[in-house]
Amino acid sequence: MNNVWKKIRDLIYDASDIMELITAVIVLIAILIATISLWGPFTEFLNTRFEHGSFLVFIGYVFNILIGIEFLKLLCHPNANTVLEVLTFLVARHMIIEHTTVFEDFISIVSIAVLFAMKKYLDLPTNEDGNSIFVTNHDWNHLHERHKKKREQIILEKSERLKKQTKSLQTDEEPKS
């Protein structure tokens, strides 16, 4: 009986993958149409380029397409980096396009700083194929070993550079005969 439930779960999971792929294709078509449609706002911008705010209106269209592209990447390769990239574009769009207060700008800047810090310092584990943000039953010891090896490699590279620099200094200091 458990085997039947497992097959049903696998079938539903595969169906969700297919629906995700269909959604990605639809989003791709929409992005292509939006990119082609960008010609209209561009010509409008050219005609009104000296008016206040005309560039921000045009950039709003561009940001919408960029956010769509990042969302498409998220659908195709869901991982922590693509999620953070989508969020970064969303916050940047809000901060640049919308008329916000100084406090809202400050919150947006802090949000982007937090997103960059997360990208730099947060090493979220992924599964073997790299297509998942969160993984259950992750081998944390393996993650620790990977960080340890990375630190050892960095130390080795730095010591090699230091040896080369020391060697070049020694050859410069040798008396010429």
C-alpha positions in Angstrom: 0.0 0.0 0.0 2.9 2.4 0.8 4.3 1.7 -2.7 1.0 2.9 -4.3 1.1 6.1 -2.3 4.7 6.7 -3.2 3.9 6.2 -6.9 1.0 8.7 -6.6 3.3 11.2 -4.9 5.9 10.7 -7.6 3.3 11.2 -10.3 2.0 14.4 -8.7 5.6 15.7 -8.3 6.3 15.0 -12.0 3.1 16.7 -13.0 4.1 19.8 -10.9 7.4 19.8 -12.8 5.6 19.7 -16.1 3.3 22.5 -15.0 6.3 24.6 -13.8 7.9 24.1 -17.3 4.7 25.1 -19.0 4.5 28.2 -16.8 8.1 29.0 -17.7 7.4 28.8 -21.4 4.4 31.1 -21.0 6.5 33.6 -19.0 9.2 33.4 -21.7 6.6 34.2 -24.4 5.3 37.1 -22.2 8.8 38.5 -21.7 9.5 38.3 -25.5 6.2 40.2 -26.2 7.0 42.7 -23.5 10.5 43.2 -24.9 9.1 43.8 -28.4 6.5 46.1 -26.9 9.2 48.1 -25.3 9.6 50.0 -28.6 6.4 52.0 -27.9 7.5 53.3 -24.5 11.0 54.0 -26.0 9.6 56.2 -28.8 7.4 57.9 -26.3 10.4 58.5 -24.1 12.3 60.0 -27.1 9.4 62.4 -27.8 9.1 63.5 -24.1 12.7 63.1 -23.1 13.0 66.7 -21.8 9.9 66.3 -19.6 10.3 65.7 -15.9 10.0 61.9 -15.1 9.8 60.6 -18.6 13.0 58.6 -18.2 11.7 57.0 -14.9 8.5 55.9 -16.7 10.6 54.2 -19.4 12.9 52.6 -16.8 9.8 51.3 -15.1 9.0 49.3 -18.2 12.6 48.0 -18.4 12.6 47.0 -14.7 9.4 45.0 -15.2 11.0 43.1 -18.0 14.2 42.5 -16.0 12.1 41.2 -13.0 10.3 38.9 -15.5 13.6 37.6 -16.7 14.8 37.0 -13.2 11.5 35.3 -12.4 12.0 33.1 -15.4 15.4 32.1 -14.2 13.8 31.3 -10.8 11.3 29.0 -12.5 14.1 27.2 -14.5 16.7 26.9 -11.7 15.1 27.5 -8.3 17.9 28.2 -5.9 18.8 30.7 -3.2 20.8 32.9 -5.6 18.0 33.4 -8.1 15.5 34.1 -5.2 17.9 36.8 -3.9 18.4 38.3 -7.4 14.6 38.6 -7.9 14.2 40.2 -4.5 17.1 42.6 -5.2 15.5 43.7 -8.5 12.1 44.1 -6.8 13.5 46.3 -4.0 15.7 48.3 -6.5 12.7 48.9 -8.8 10.6 50.1 -5.8 13.3 52.4 -4.7 14.1 53.9 -8.1 10.7 54.1 -9.7 8.3 54.9 -6.9 8.1 58.2 -5.2 9.2 57.2 -1.7 10.1 59.0 1.5 13.6 59.2 2.9 12.6 56.5 5.5 11.3 54.2 2.7 14.6 54.8 0.8 16.6 53.9 3.9 14.6 50.7 4.4 15.1 49.8 0.8 18.9 50.3 1.1 19.0 48.2 4.3 16.9 45.5 2.5 19.4 45.4 -0.4 22.3 45.3 2.0 20.7 42.4 3.9 20.1 40.6 0.5 23.8 41.1 -0.5 24.9 39.9 3.0 22.7 36.9 2.7 24.2 36.1 -0.7 27.7 36.5 0.5 27.6 34.8 3.9 24.6 32.5 3.8 25.6 29.2 2.3 22.2 27.4 1.9 22.6 23.7 1.2 21.1 22.4 -2.0 20.3 18.9 -3.1 22.5 16.9 -5.6 21.1 18.5 -8.7 21.2 22.0 -7.3 17.5 22.7 -8.0 16.2 23.2 -4.4 16.5 26.0 -2.0 15.9 24.0 1.2 16.9 20.4 1.7 15.8 18.0 4.4 18.1 15.5 5.9 21.1 17.5 4.8 24.5 16.2 5.8 25.8 19.2 7.9 29.1 17.5 8.5 29.7 17.4 4.7 29.0 21.1 4.6 31.4 21.8 7.4 34.1 19.7 5.6 33.5 21.7 2.4 34.0 25.0 4.3 37.1 23.6 5.9 38.6 22.6 2.5 37.7 26.0 1.1 39.5 27.8 4.0 42.5 25.5 3.6 42.7 26.2 -0.1 42.5 30.0 0.5 45.3 29.8 3.1 47.4 27.7 0.7 46.9 30.3 -2.1 47.8 33.2 0.1 50.9 31.5 1.4 52.0 30.7 -2.2 51.5 34.4 -3.1 53.5 35.5 0.0 56.3 33.1 -1.0 56.4 34.6 -4.5 56.4 38.2 -3.1 59.2 37.3 -0.6 61.2 35.6 -3.3 61.0 38.7 -5.5 62.0 40.9 -2.6 65.0 38.8 -1.9 66.2 38.9 -5.5 65.8 42.7 -5.5 67.9 43.0 -2.4 70.8 40.9 -3.6 74.0 42.9 -4.1 75.0 43.3 -7.7 78.5 42.1 -8.5 
